[in-house]
Amino acid sequence: MAGLWEAWKSPDGLWERTFTIITTTANALLSELHDRMPVILPPAQWPAWLGEEPVSDDTLRSLLRPYPASAMRMWPVSRDVGNVRNDRPDLLDPLEQTRLI
């Protein structure tokens, strides 16, 4: 995902680290859930985004677009996903169709 981070010194003298994930309009797949989605960068674009190769501002801006819906999959998952205390591999398992109600 495309993100930005910065380290800065607060007025009380402490170093703060801040970050953000950049969003864009949702593609056709994710628009069923929300009108925004994270900018997802394919590996070939990482060097440009991370500053490992020189690119123009216009090139960087061109990366901030919805990821192709055809390259994504979506399935229902447990409501447990929404609780940050849950951290288990089965959270990514698709729910059985009978459990969707």
N, C-alpha and C positions, 0 to 999 in steps of 0.2 A: 504494500500500500504506500501511496505517496504521503509523506509526512514532513513536518518541519520541527526542528528542535533548536533550543537556544539555552545557553547558560548565562545568567546575569546576576549581578550583585544587588541585593535588596537594600533599601535604606537602612536597615539594621545591621548591614555588613555581612549577611549570610548569602552564600551562593545558592541560587535557585536554578533548577533545571526544569524547563517547560517544554511541552511538545503539543502538537496537534496533528490529527489525521485530516487530510484534505478530502472534501466531498465534492460530488458533482451530481447532476441529475441522474435519476435511476434509469437503468436500461429496461427493456421490455419485460424481462424476467422479474427483476426486483421491484418494479413499479407496482406489482400486486401488493407489496408489503409497505412501501414507503416511497416518497418522492425524491429521496436523496440516497446516494450510496458512496462508499469510499472510492477514491481513485485507486484502481488496481493497475500496477505497472508490470508488464511482462518482463522476464529476466533480461531480454535484449535492450530494454530501456533503462535498466538500473544504472549503468555507467553514466549516462547523460544526467539522470536525476541526482545522482550522488556526487556530481562534479568531477568524475574521473576522466571525463573528456570534455573539451570545450564545445559548448553549444550556445546558441543565441537565446535571448529571453523568449522570442517567438516560438522557438523549438520547445522550450520548457512548457510554455503555455499550451502548446498543442498536445502535450501528454495528459493534460487534465480533462479527460473525456471519459464517458462511461465505457466500462469494459464490455466486450461483445457478449450479449446474452447467450449466443450459441456456444461459447466457451465455458459456460457455467452450468451447474446443476443445482436444484433446490428440492428439499424434501422436508416434511414436518418433523420436528424434534420435540423432546419432552420440555415441559415448562420449567424443568429444573435448570435449563440453560440460562434462564434469566436471573439466577441467584449466584452472585459471585463467590459464595462459600462452596459451591459445587465445582469440583475439579476432577472429573473422571472421564476416561476415554469413551464410555458408552453414551455420553451426552451427544455425540455426533451420530449415533445410530438412528436410522429412520424409525418413526413410530409405525406400528402396524395400522393399516387403514381402519380397522375396527376400533382403535383407540383414539381416533380423531374427534369423536363426539364429546 
